[in-house]
Amino acid sequence: MTEQMGHGVKQRDLIKMTPEEVDAFIHERRPMTMCSINHDGSIHAVAMWYGFLEGAVAVETKAKAQKAQNLLRDPRLTCMFEDGDYYEELRGVELVGRGEVVDDPERMFDLGVSVFERYYSPYTEDLRPFVETMLHKRVVIRLEVDRVVSWDHRKLGLPSTRPEPTPS
């Protein structure tokens, strides 16, 4: 039993991403799963597009959205980013911390531009009305990270379990 547990700890260390790998991974274009705590203690999980505000992961959402209401009551927030279709390809990052609800228009606009550029196209000043419309009646939630958990199964060097393409 002790040897198995020791092996598990070594494997966890082996698949952990470096801070640079975590940063590169979360800067790739993908959705994330954002989890806040409902009034009854259950988890509220939603898929979100995200950007960066002052170097931190952030999203824009309706001011009255459940996630915004949850964070005003309890700031605990966990965001998960994942990739990979087969076990030996799985990669992910979990950021655990506190969500700051931002309603300052300048800070909100900075995040709006970040999201726009990540998912649509480069920002130019003539697109300002589009970004302003995107942020209408919304708030920004910025994640202050307390803990990072990461995994990259590609580091295990396992053989592929992807099925071979069938000849047509």
VENQUI-V364772 format. One record per run of one state. SS is the DSSP state (helix for helix, strand for strand, loop for the rest). FROM is the first residue (numbers start at 1). TO is the last residue. Records with the same first field share a line. If there is no record, write none. Layout:
SS=FROM-TO, FROM-TO
This chain:
loop=1-1, 16-18, 28-31, 38-42, 49-50, 54-55, 63-65, 74-75, 84-86, 90-90, 103-104, 120-124, 135-137, 157-168
helix=2-15, 19-27, 66-73, 87-89, 105-119, 125-134, 153-156
strand=32-37, 43-48, 51-53, 56-62, 76-83, 91-102, 138-152
